[in-house]
C-alpha cells in the first residue's frame, strides 16, 4: 500500500507541476497578447512633440519578434504615432523606462547621444546576497553567439557596468546597475560573471526565488507545487537621463506590481 501511495503521490506531483508550468506560460502569453493601446497610454511617463517615455511592462517585446505574434511596444505605438521609432530596446522580460522618437531628427539626436555614451541609464536588480558593491566596476568584453546568448570573450566588444548595493536582505540584495556601454544582456552576464546572477535569470545561472527559502516555518501541502515569489528576470530599467535639443530630461519608472510585491515579501520575511 505504501508503494502504491508513493506512486500516486509522484504521479500527482508531476501532474500539478506540469499544470503549473502550462498555466505560467499561458499567463505570460496572455499578458503580452492583451497589451493594447489603452495600456500603452497608461504606461506613458512623459510626452512632448519630440519624444515619448514609457514604463514598459514585462513580457512585452520592444519590437516585433515574428509576424503574427503578440503585439510589441513599437506596433502598438505606431497605431497612435505612425512614424514613431524605438530609440533603444529592453529585453522582453525586463520592465522599465524606454524611449521612443516621434520624428527622424529626434531619433538621430538620441542615437548619437547613445553612441557617444551621453545617456545615463540606471537599472535595479535583485541578486543573491548579501553583497557589498560600492561602485563595483565589471569590465568584460562580450560576444554574441548564434543562439542569441552573450558570452565573455576577450575578442568581443568592450562592455562595462558599475554596480552599487542599495539594500541587503538575509539571502538577497537589491542593487543599482549603471551600464557604461549598451551590449545585449550586458547587466545580466556581468552579474553572472560576478557570481551573483540575477534572480530568475535561468539563462545566465540565476535561480527562481521561493518563499520557503526565506520564510521560517513555511508550510506547504503535499500535493501543492510551490510557485516562485517572482517568475521572471528580476531586472527593472529604473531611470534614464539625457539631453535633447538643449533640454535636460530625467525619467523614473516606478516598480511594476510583481516586483513591488516581491520586494515587500523580502522586507517582511528576509529582513536582516
C-alpha positions in Angstrom: 0.0 0.0 0.0 2.8 2.4 0.8 4.3 1.8 -2.6 1.0 2.5 -4.3 0.6 5.7 -2.3 4.1 6.8 -3.2 3.4 6.2 -6.9 0.2 8.1 -6.7 2.0 11.0 -4.9 4.7 11.0 -7.6 2.1 11.0 -10.4 0.0 13.8 -8.9 3.1 15.9 -8.1 4.2 15.6 -11.7 0.7 16.4 -13.0 0.4 19.5 -10.8 4.0 20.6 -11.8 3.1 20.3 -15.5 -0.2 22.1 -14.9 1.5 24.9 -13.1 4.1 25.3 -15.9 1.4 25.4 -18.5 -0.5 28.0 -16.5 2.5 30.2 -16.2 3.2 30.0 -20.0 -0.5 30.8 -20.6 -0.4 33.8 -18.3 2.8 35.2 -19.9 1.3 34.8 -23.4 -2.0 36.4 -22.2 -0.1 39.4 -20.7 1.8 40.1 -24.0 -1.2 39.4 -26.3 -3.6 41.5 -24.3 -1.3 44.6 -24.4 -3.3 47.3 -26.2 -3.5 51.0 -26.9 -5.1 51.8 -23.6 -2.4 50.1 -21.7 0.2 51.8 -23.8 -1.3 55.2 -23.0 -1.4 54.3 -19.3 2.3 53.4 -19.4 3.4 56.9 -20.7 5.7 58.7 -18.3 6.4 61.8 -20.5 5.4 63.1 -23.9 6.2 66.2 -26.0 6.4 66.9 -29.7 9.7 65.0 -30.0 9.9 62.1 -27.6 7.8 59.6 -25.7 9.0 57.9 -22.5 7.0 54.9 -21.3 7.2 52.4 -18.4 7.4 49.2 -20.4 5.6 46.2 -18.9 7.4 42.9 -18.6 6.6 40.1 -21.2 6.0 42.7 -24.0 8.7 42.9 -26.7 10.2 46.2 -27.7 9.8 45.5 -31.4 8.0 42.8 -33.4 9.6 39.4 -33.0 7.9 37.4 -35.7 4.9 38.0 -37.9 1.7 37.1 -36.3 3.0 37.0 -32.7 1.9 39.2 -29.8 1.9 43.0 -30.2 5.1 44.9 -29.4 5.7 48.3 -27.9 6.5 49.6 -31.4 3.5 48.0 -33.2 1.1 49.5 -30.6 2.8 52.9 -30.6 2.5 53.1 -34.4 -1.3 52.8 -34.1 -1.1 56.2 -32.4 2.0 57.7 -34.0 2.6 56.2 -37.5 6.3 57.4 -37.7 7.4 56.7 -34.2 10.6 54.7 -33.6 12.1 53.0 -30.6 15.4 54.6 -29.5 16.7 51.6 -27.7 15.4 48.2 -26.6 14.7 46.4 -23.4 14.6 42.6 -23.1 11.1 41.1 -23.2 11.1 40.2 -19.5 12.6 43.5 -18.4 10.3 46.2 -17.3 11.0 49.9 -17.0 11.7 53.2 -18.8 12.0 53.2 -22.5 12.4 56.0 -25.1 10.6 56.4 -28.5 11.3 59.2 -31.0 8.4 60.8 -32.9 10.5 62.0 -35.8 13.6 61.2 -37.7 15.6 64.2 -36.4 14.9 63.3 -32.8 15.8 59.6 -33.4 19.1 60.8 -35.0 19.9 63.0 -32.0 19.1 60.4 -29.4 21.0 57.7 -31.3 24.1 60.0 -31.4 23.7 60.6 -27.6 23.7 56.8 -27.1 26.6 56.3 -29.4 28.7 58.9 -27.6 27.6 57.4 -24.2 25.9 60.6 -23.1 22.7 58.8 -22.0 22.9 57.6 -18.4 20.7 54.5 -17.6 20.1 53.1 -14.1 18.7 49.6 -13.6 17.6 47.9 -10.4 18.1 44.2 -10.0 17.6 41.6 -7.3 20.5 39.2 -6.9 21.8 36.6 -4.3 23.2 38.3 -1.3 24.1 40.0 0.9 26.6 42.0 -1.2 28.8 45.0 -0.6 29.1 46.6 -4.0 30.3 50.1 -3.9 30.8 51.4 -7.4 32.0 47.9 -8.3 33.2 48.0 -11.9 32.9 45.0 -14.2 34.8 45.5 -17.4 34.5 42.3 -19.5 34.1 42.2 -23.3 31.1 40.4 -24.7 30.4 38.4 -27.9 27.0 37.2 -29.2 26.7 33.6 -30.1 24.5 32.1 -32.9 21.9 31.2 -30.2 21.5 34.9 -29.2 23.3 34.3 -26.0 26.2 36.6 -24.8 29.5 35.1 -23.7 32.6 36.7 -22.2 35.2 36.8 -24.9 38.4 38.9 -25.0 37.9 39.3 -28.8 34.4 40.6 -28.2 33.1 44.2 -27.9 34.0 46.2 -24.9 31.4 46.3 -22.1 31.5 47.8 -18.7 28.9 48.1 -15.9 29.1 49.7 -12.4 27.2 48.1 -9.5 26.2 49.5 -6.1 24.3 47.7 -3.4 21.1 49.5 -2.4 19.8 47.2 0.2 20.7 43.9 1.7 18.3 41.2 2.9 19.4 38.0 4.5 19.6 36.0 1.3 19.2 38.6 -1.4 20.4 42.1 -2.4 18.8 44.9 -4.3 21.4 46.5 -6.5 21.8 49.6 -8.7 23.3 48.8 -12.2 24.8 51.5 -14.4 25.8 50.2 -17.8 28.5 52.3 -19.4 28.0 50.5 -22.7 24.9 49.1 -24.3 25.6 45.5 -25.2 22.8 42.9 -25.3 22.3 41.2 -21.9 25.2 43.2 -20.5 24.0 43.6 -17.0 22.8 40.0 -16.8 26.1 38.4 -17.8 28.2 40.9 -15.9 26.4 40.0 -12.7 26.6 36.3 -13.6 30.4 36.7 -14.0 30.5 38.2 -10.5 28.9 35.1 -9.1 25.7 37.0 -8.4 23.3 36.1 -11.3 20.0 38.0 -11.3 17.2 36.2 -9.6 15.1 34.4 -12.1 17.7 34.7 -14.9 17.9 31.0 -15.7 19.8 31.6 -18.9 22.8 33.1 -17.0 22.7 30.9 -13.9 20.0 32.7 -11.8 17.6 30.8 -9.7 13.9 31.3 -9.1 13.1 32.6 -5.5 10.7 30.6 -3.3 9.0 31.7 -0.2 10.0 28.5 1.6 13.6 29.6 1.3 13.1 32.8 3.3 10.0 32.3 5.5 10.5 30.4 8.7 8.1 27.5 9.4 6.8 27.7 5.9 4.0 25.1 5.4 3.0 23.5 2.1 0.5 20.8 1.3 2.0 17.7 -0.2 0.0 18.0 -3.5 0.7 21.7 -3.9 3.5 22.7 -6.2 5.2 25.8 -4.7 5.3 28.7 -7.1 8.2 31.2 -7.1 7.7 34.6 -5.5 8.9 36.2 -8.7 8.7 34.5 -12.1 10.9 36.4 -14.5 14.3 38.1 -14.6 14.4 40.5 -11.7 15.6 43.5 -13.7 13.9 46.9 -14.0 15.1 49.9 -16.0 14.6 52.5 -13.2 16.0 55.8 -14.6 17.3 57.4 -17.7 18.9 60.9 -18.1 20.0 62.7 -21.3 20.0 66.0 -23.1 17.9 66.7 -26.2 17.8 70.0 -28.2 19.5 71.7 -25.2 16.9 70.4 -22.8 17.8 68.0 -20.0 15.5 65.1 -19.3 15.4 62.7 -16.4 12.7 60.0 -16.2 12.0 57.5 -13.4 9.9 54.3 -13.9 8.0 53.0 -10.9 8.3 49.4 -10.0 5.6 47.2 -11.6 3.3 45.3 -9.3 5.1 41.9 -9.4 8.4 43.5 -8.4 6.8 45.6 -5.7 5.1 42.5 -4.2 8.4 40.5 -4.4 10.3 43.2 -2.6 7.6 43.5 0.1 7.9 39.8 0.7 11.7 40.1 1.1 11.3 43.1 3.5 8.8 41.1 5.5 10.4 37.6 5.6 14.0 38.1 4.7 15.0 41.2 6.6 18.3 41.3 8.4 
